[in-house]
Amino acid sequence: MSVQNYLWVEKYRPRTIDDCILPEGIKNTFRDMVKTGEVQNLLLSGGAGCGKTTIAKALCEDLDAEYIMINCSEDGNIDTLRTKIRAFASTVSISGGKKVVILDEFDYSNAQSTQPALRGFIEEFSANCRFILTCNFKNRIIEPLHSRCTSITFQIPNKEKPALAMNVLERIQDILKTEGIEYDQKVLAELIRKHFPDIRRVINELQRYSVAGVIDVGILSQIGEVQVKDLVTSMKNKDFTAVRKWVVENLDNDPTRIFRQMYDGMYNYFDAGSIPRVVLILADYQYKAAFVADAEINMTACLVEIMMECDFK
């Protein structure tokens, strides 16, 4: 069985712009490109799982454009990109239209070598090829690429969040019905509440919980809010073993949510004089969390730094 058929996130990935669950303003921007038949060089930025890669592929499908996708977190070195891009972009499209190179997670690429090289590729193949870059952090992309791309930031206006969350609920209900999985709608709503707008995470978690053939209230304890009170107590006691044990037990949670829980409760946990330092440490490690190789080490390092440098109540 192929990965595309096994992983729900690939099996049920939207194939058209209209099927994407995104704010109408963003979808209309891509619809306009389809109407004109012209793809621009694009820089798509936003949080993980919010639909950047999906709509990039859907745009190519709606335009019937020939495209390749390169995941730069896996194949982001300069030699690999040079070989793949040249082999693809140096030939004319069979349909006669523009070719498209989608560079996924491009903020993982080297800003000193790979990114400057791409600037040259964009200019060299401008007559034949367009480039779509996706990233979580656009400030990790060099300025010359910003100036050569149309930047689209994937943010959801507050007024659109309820409707989009409902769309996600309807979508995952359809997936579960197709897969023959029984479900409790309240559990699905809780899963969306925890992870939205990371739709990819919602679907991946659903597939993981569906192994038993049913999604019911029995899994609520697994998808509840991260509890940091016991963690803070261990940090206050300088109990490194307990801190590391907590990290291991909570690795399944999105690191961003852990950082946020710590941030929201910091006035309850830390002396006022330590608050600025806590904020700076959390911000630093949340930024690193997007591209570190080992999430456990990054989270543990963050908590140890707070434990050693900040004063607790």
C-alpha positions in Angstrom: 0.0 0.0 0.0 1.4 3.4 -1.0 1.9 6.2 1.5 -0.7 8.2 -0.3 -3.3 5.5 0.2 -2.3 4.7 3.8 -2.0 8.2 5.3 -5.4 9.9 5.5 -3.8 13.3 5.3 -2.7 12.4 1.7 -5.6 10.2 0.8 -8.1 12.9 1.5 -6.0 16.0 0.6 -8.2 18.4 -1.4 -7.4 18.4 -5.1 -9.0 21.7 -6.0 -8.9 25.3 -4.7 -12.6 25.2 -3.9 -12.2 22.1 -1.7 -9.5 23.7 0.4 -10.6 24.8 3.9 -9.2 28.3 4.0 -10.4 31.9 4.3 -12.3 33.1 1.2 -9.8 36.0 0.7 -6.9 33.5 0.3 -8.9 31.2 -2.0 -10.0 34.1 -4.1 -6.4 35.1 -4.7 -5.6 31.7 -6.1 -8.9 31.6 -8.1 -7.8 34.8 -9.8 -4.6 33.1 -10.9 -6.6 30.3 -12.4 -8.8 32.8 -14.2 -5.8 34.6 -15.7 -4.0 31.3 -16.4 -0.8 32.9 -15.0 1.1 31.5 -12.0 3.3 34.0 -10.1 6.4 33.2 -8.1 4.9 32.8 -4.6 6.0 32.8 -1.0 3.4 31.2 1.2 3.9 31.5 5.0 1.9 30.4 8.0 1.7 27.8 10.7 2.1 24.1 10.3 -0.8 22.2 8.7 -2.8 25.4 7.7 -3.1 24.5 4.0 -0.1 26.1 2.2 1.1 23.0 0.4 -2.4 21.8 -0.3 -3.5 24.9 -2.1 -0.1 25.1 -3.9 -0.8 21.7 -5.4 -4.5 22.5 -6.0 -3.5 25.6 -7.9 -1.3 23.5 -10.2 -4.1 20.9 -10.6 -6.7 23.6 -11.4 -4.4 25.1 -14.0 -3.4 21.7 -15.3 0.2 22.8 -14.9 3.1 20.3 -14.8 4.8 20.5 -11.4 7.2 18.8 -9.0 7.4 19.2 -5.2 10.6 19.1 -3.2 10.5 18.9 0.6 13.4 21.0 1.7 13.4 19.6 5.2 14.6 16.3 3.6 16.1 17.3 0.2 17.1 20.9 0.9 20.8 20.8 0.1 22.1 22.8 -2.8 23.3 19.9 -4.9 19.9 18.0 -4.7 18.0 21.2 -5.6 20.3 22.1 -8.4 20.0 18.6 -10.0 16.2 18.3 -9.6 15.3 21.9 -10.6 17.5 21.9 -13.7 16.3 18.5 -14.8 12.7 19.7 -14.5 12.8 23.3 -15.5 15.1 23.1 -18.5 12.5 21.3 -20.6 9.3 22.7 -22.1 6.0 21.6 -20.6 4.1 19.0 -22.7 0.9 21.1 -22.4 2.8 24.2 -23.5 2.0 26.1 -20.2 4.3 27.1 -17.4 6.0 24.5 -15.2 5.9 24.9 -11.4 8.4 23.9 -8.8 6.9 23.7 -5.2 9.6 24.0 -2.6 8.0 22.9 0.6 9.3 23.9 4.0 11.8 26.2 2.3 12.7 27.9 5.6 14.7 24.7 6.3 17.0 25.5 3.4 20.5 27.0 3.9 20.3 30.8 3.8 23.9 31.1 2.8 24.0 28.7 -0.1 20.7 27.2 -1.2 18.5 30.3 -1.0 20.9 32.5 -3.0 21.2 29.8 -5.6 17.4 29.7 -5.9 17.4 33.4 -6.8 19.6 32.5 -9.8 17.2 29.6 -10.8 14.2 32.0 -10.7 15.9 34.3 -13.1 17.4 31.6 -15.3 14.1 29.8 -15.8 11.7 32.7 -15.7 10.5 32.1 -19.3 9.5 28.5 -18.6 9.0 28.0 -14.9 7.5 29.4 -11.7 8.4 28.7 -8.1 6.1 28.4 -5.1 7.9 28.5 -1.7 6.2 27.4 1.5 7.5 28.2 5.0 6.4 28.5 8.6 8.7 31.5 9.2 9.2 33.9 6.3 11.8 35.9 8.2 14.1 32.9 7.6 13.9 33.5 3.8 16.5 36.0 2.4 15.2 39.4 1.2 16.2 38.9 -2.5 13.6 36.0 -2.6 11.0 38.1 -1.0 11.4 40.7 -3.7 11.0 38.1 -6.4 7.9 36.5 -5.0 4.4 37.5 -4.2 4.0 37.0 -0.4 0.8 35.4 0.9 0.4 35.0 4.7 -2.0 32.3 5.8 -3.9 33.9 8.7 -7.5 33.3 9.6 -9.6 36.4 10.5 -11.4 35.8 13.9 -14.8 36.2 12.3 -14.1 33.3 9.9 -12.8 30.9 12.4 -16.1 29.4 13.6 -17.3 28.7 10.0 -13.9 27.2 9.0 -13.8 25.0 12.2 -17.3 23.7 11.2 -16.0 22.9 7.7 -13.2 20.9 9.3 -15.7 19.0 11.4 -17.8 18.2 8.4 -14.7 17.1 6.5 -13.4 14.7 9.2 -16.9 13.3 9.6 -16.9 12.4 5.9 -13.5 10.8 6.3 -14.6 8.7 9.3 -17.8 7.6 7.5 -15.7 6.6 4.4 -13.3 4.6 6.6 -16.1 2.9 8.5 -15.1 4.4 11.9 -17.7 5.1 14.5 -17.4 8.5 16.3 -18.7 10.7 19.0 -19.1 14.2 17.6 -18.2 15.8 20.9 -14.8 14.1 20.8 -14.3 15.4 17.2 -15.1 18.9 18.3 -12.6 18.7 21.2 -9.9 17.5 18.8 -10.6 20.5 16.5 -10.6 22.9 19.4 -7.2 21.7 20.5 -5.4 21.7 17.2 -7.3 24.1 14.8 -6.1 25.6 12.4 -3.6 22.7 12.0 -5.9 20.6 9.9 -3.1 18.1 9.1 -2.6 17.5 12.9 -6.3 16.9 13.4 -6.5 14.3 10.6 -3.3 12.6 11.7 -4.5 12.4 15.3 -7.9 11.0 14.1 -6.1 8.3 12.2 -4.0 7.4 15.2 -7.0 7.2 17.5 -9.1 5.2 15.0 -7.0 2.0 15.3 -9.7 0.5 17.6 -12.4 1.3 15.0 -14.2 3.9 17.1 -13.6 7.5 18.2 -15.3 7.9 21.6 -15.1 9.7 24.9 -12.4 7.2 26.1 -9.8 9.2 24.3 -10.7 12.5 25.8 -8.1 12.1 28.5 -5.5 11.8 25.8 -6.5 14.9 23.9 -7.1 17.2 26.9 -5.2 20.4 27.6 -1.5 20.1 28.5 -1.2 20.4 32.3 2.0 22.3 33.3 1.3 22.7 37.0 3.2 19.5 38.0 6.0 20.4 35.6 6.5 23.8 37.2 6.6 22.2 40.6 9.4 19.9 39.4 11.2 22.9 37.9 10.9 24.9 41.1 12.4 21.9 43.0 15.3 21.7 40.4 14.2 18.1 39.8 15.7 17.4 36.4 14.7 13.8 36.3 11.1 14.7 36.8 11.2 17.5 34.2 12.7 15.1 31.6 10.1 12.5 32.4 7.3 15.1 31.9 8.7 16.1 28.5 8.9 12.4 27.4 5.3 11.8 28.5 4.0 15.0 26.7 6.0 14.7 23.4 2.8 13.9 21.6 1.5 17.4 22.2 2.3 20.3 19.9 5.3 22.1 21.5 3.7 25.5 20.7 0.8 24.6 23.0 3.2 23.8 25.8 5.0 27.0 25.3 1.7 28.9 25.3 0.5 27.2 28.5 3.7 28.2 30.2 3.3 31.8 28.9 -0.3 32.1 29.9 0.4 31.0 33.4 3.7 32.7 34.0 2.4 35.3 36.5 1.2 32.4 38.6 4.5 30.5 38.5 7.3 33.1 38.5 8.4 36.1 40.4 7.7 39.4 38.6 11.4 40.1 38.1 11.8 36.9 36.1 8.9 37.4 33.8 10.9 39.2 31.0 13.5 36.4 31.0 10.8 33.7 30.8 9.2 35.5 27.8 12.6 35.7 26.0 13.4 32.0 26.7 10.0 30.8 25.5 10.2 32.9 22.4 13.6 31.6 21.5 12.8 28.0 21.9 9.4 28.2 20.2 11.2 29.7 17.2 13.7 26.8 17.2 11.0 24.2 17.6 10.1 24.7 13.9 13.3 23.3 12.6 15.3 21.4 15.3 16.1 17.7 14.6 15.1 16.5 18.1 12.0 18.0 19.7 12.6 16.4 23.1 16.1 17.9 23.5 14.8 21.3 22.4 11.9 21.3 24.9 14.1 19.9 27.7 16.7 22.6 27.1 14.1 25.3 27.2 12.7 24.1 30.6 16.1 23.6 32.1 17.1 27.1 31.1 14.0 28.5 32.8 14.6 26.3 35.8 18.2 27.5 36.3 17.8 31.2 35.4 14.4 32.2 36.7 12.9 32.6 40.2 9.7 30.8 41.1 6.9 31.9 43.4 
